[in-house]
Amino acid sequence: MDEYEKFKSMEQDLEEKHPHKVVAIHHGKVISIGDTYDEVMKKVHEQGIKESFIHRLGPSEDSIAIL
């Protein structure tokens, strides 16, 4: 399962728990949640991770994924 598919399987639960937050997923696990892309990217890089799936949560109908 790739990162996007894993995200889609967790999306509803994440949106309920963390509405409008930015989330990073790596190897199928949430590795960072924050208020801004910059905050999440900083946490991801501090963990030594160079690539991850990052997405702003919200109600699904107005969400856009950045790959």
C-alpha positions in Angstrom: 0.0 0.0 0.0 1.5 3.4 -1.0 1.4 6.5 1.3 -1.7 7.9 -0.5 -3.7 4.7 -0.2 -2.7 4.5 3.5 -3.7 8.1 4.0 -7.1 7.4 2.4 -7.7 4.5 4.7 -7.0 6.8 7.7 -8.5 10.0 6.4 -11.9 10.0 8.1 -10.4 9.2 11.5 -7.7 11.8 11.2 -10.1 14.5 10.1 -12.3 13.7 13.1 -9.4 13.9 15.6 -7.3 16.6 13.9 -9.6 18.8 11.7 -7.8 21.3 9.5 -4.3 20.2 10.7 -1.4 19.3 8.5 -0.3 15.7 8.7 2.8 13.8 7.4 2.8 10.1 6.7 5.9 7.9 6.2 5.9 4.2 5.7 2.2 4.0 6.5 2.5 5.8 9.9 1.6 9.4 11.0 5.0 10.9 11.8 3.9 14.6 12.4 0.8 16.7 12.9 0.8 20.4 13.1 -0.9 23.7 12.3 1.3 24.7 9.3 3.2 23.0 6.5 6.4 24.6 7.8 5.9 23.2 11.3 5.3 19.7 10.0 8.2 19.8 7.5 10.5 20.9 10.2 9.5 18.0 12.4 9.9 15.6 9.5 13.4 16.8 8.7 14.4 16.7 12.4 13.6 12.9 12.2 16.0 12.6 9.3 13.2 11.8 6.8 13.6 13.2 3.3 10.3 12.1 1.7 6.9 11.8 3.2 3.2 12.3 2.2 2.0 15.7 3.6 -1.6 16.8 3.5 -3.9 19.4 5.2 -6.9 17.8 6.7 -10.3 19.2 6.6 -13.7 18.0 5.6 -13.0 15.6 2.7 -15.0 17.6 0.2 -12.6 20.6 0.4 -9.3 18.8 0.8 -6.4 18.8 -1.6 -3.4 16.5 -1.4 0.1 17.5 -2.3 2.3 14.7 -3.4 
